[in-house]
Amino acid sequence: MKKCLLIVFMFGWLVTACSEKTQSLEAFYIEEGIENVDKVVILDGSTGYTKMLTDIVQINEFLALVKDIEFSPQDNQEKRVGFLYAITFYDGEVQFNFSLNQIGDTYYDTNPDIYPIVDEYYERLEIEEKGVW
């Protein structure tokens, strides 16, 4: 009986572990398509400030930088606290939220590393920062 339970448990774990796969950021955005994003909010986790992109040229420039980045599930899926940047894409009222290493409840590594791309873009934006609290 114990052997059967162990086999069932291992099979369930294997199916769950393999269900997450490497995919591009664009593939995660399953609504109307990433090209329909009309607002982007970038939240700096270290300061609590946000910068909002509503200009379509800036939005498209940012999306071009990040949409093809590959997200690969990390082996260690233990819960963590804090984030470097969190990003929200808006398509009208529809929102897609993620941080640089987490989408939903899954933690990811990115290739290429998304942090320097987002950090450089955030720092060079000429938009006023707004506090979230």
C-alpha positions in Angstrom: 0.0 0.0 0.0 2.8 2.4 0.9 4.5 1.6 -2.4 1.3 2.5 -4.3 1.0 5.8 -2.5 4.6 6.6 -3.1 4.2 5.9 -6.9 1.0 8.0 -7.1 2.7 10.8 -5.2 5.8 10.7 -7.4 3.6 10.6 -10.6 1.6 13.6 -9.4 4.8 15.5 -8.5 6.3 14.7 -11.9 3.2 15.9 -13.8 3.0 19.1 -11.7 6.8 19.8 -12.0 6.7 19.4 -15.8 3.6 21.4 -16.4 5.5 24.7 -16.2 7.6 25.3 -19.3 10.0 27.8 -20.7 8.2 30.4 -22.7 8.5 34.1 -23.8 6.9 36.9 -21.8 4.6 37.5 -24.8 3.4 33.9 -24.6 2.2 34.5 -21.0 0.1 37.4 -22.1 -2.8 35.5 -23.5 -5.5 38.3 -23.7 -5.9 40.1 -27.0 -2.1 40.1 -27.7 0.7 42.1 -26.3 0.5 44.5 -29.2 -2.8 45.8 -27.7 -1.3 47.0 -24.4 -2.3 50.6 -23.9 -0.6 51.3 -20.6 2.4 50.0 -18.7 3.1 50.6 -15.0 6.5 49.8 -13.6 6.8 49.7 -9.8 10.2 50.0 -8.2 10.2 47.5 -5.3 13.0 49.2 -3.5 11.5 52.7 -3.4 7.8 52.1 -3.9 7.7 54.6 -6.8 6.0 53.9 -10.1 6.3 55.2 -13.6 3.4 54.9 -16.0 3.7 54.7 -19.7 0.7 55.8 -21.8 2.5 57.1 -24.9 2.2 54.3 -27.5 5.8 54.9 -28.8 7.2 54.4 -25.3 5.0 51.4 -24.7 6.0 49.8 -28.0 9.7 50.5 -27.3 9.4 48.9 -23.8 7.5 45.9 -25.2 10.1 45.4 -27.9 12.7 45.1 -25.2 11.0 42.5 -23.0 8.4 40.5 -25.0 10.8 37.9 -26.3 12.6 37.3 -23.0 12.4 33.6 -22.1 11.1 32.7 -18.6 12.3 29.3 -17.3 10.8 27.9 -14.1 13.3 27.8 -11.3 13.9 24.5 -9.5 13.3 26.2 -6.1 9.7 27.3 -5.8 9.8 28.2 -2.1 7.8 31.4 -1.3 9.9 34.6 -1.2 9.3 38.2 0.0 9.9 41.4 -2.0 10.7 42.2 -5.6 13.0 44.5 -7.6 10.4 45.6 -10.1 6.8 44.7 -10.7 5.1 45.4 -14.0 1.5 45.7 -15.0 0.3 45.7 -18.6 -3.1 47.1 -19.3 -5.4 46.5 -22.2 -8.3 48.6 -21.4 -9.4 47.3 -18.0 -7.7 43.9 -18.4 -4.5 43.7 -16.3 -1.5 41.4 -16.5 0.8 41.6 -13.4 4.3 40.1 -12.9 7.6 40.7 -11.2 10.9 40.2 -12.8 11.2 36.6 -11.5 7.6 35.7 -10.8 4.5 35.2 -12.9 1.5 34.0 -10.9 2.7 31.6 -8.2 5.7 30.4 -10.2 9.3 31.7 -9.9 11.4 32.0 -13.0 14.9 32.7 -14.3 15.0 34.9 -17.4 17.2 34.7 -20.5 18.5 37.3 -21.2 18.3 38.6 -17.6 15.4 41.0 -17.5 16.6 43.1 -14.6 19.2 45.2 -16.4 16.8 45.8 -19.2 13.9 47.0 -17.0 16.3 48.9 -14.6 17.9 50.9 -17.4 14.6 51.6 -19.1 13.0 52.8 -15.8 16.0 55.0 -14.9 16.0 56.8 -18.3 12.3 57.5 -18.4 11.6 61.2 -18.2 8.3 60.6 -16.4 7.6 61.8 -12.9 7.7 59.1 -10.3 4.7 58.7 -8.1 4.6 57.0 -4.7 2.2 54.1 -4.2 1.6 54.7 -0.6 
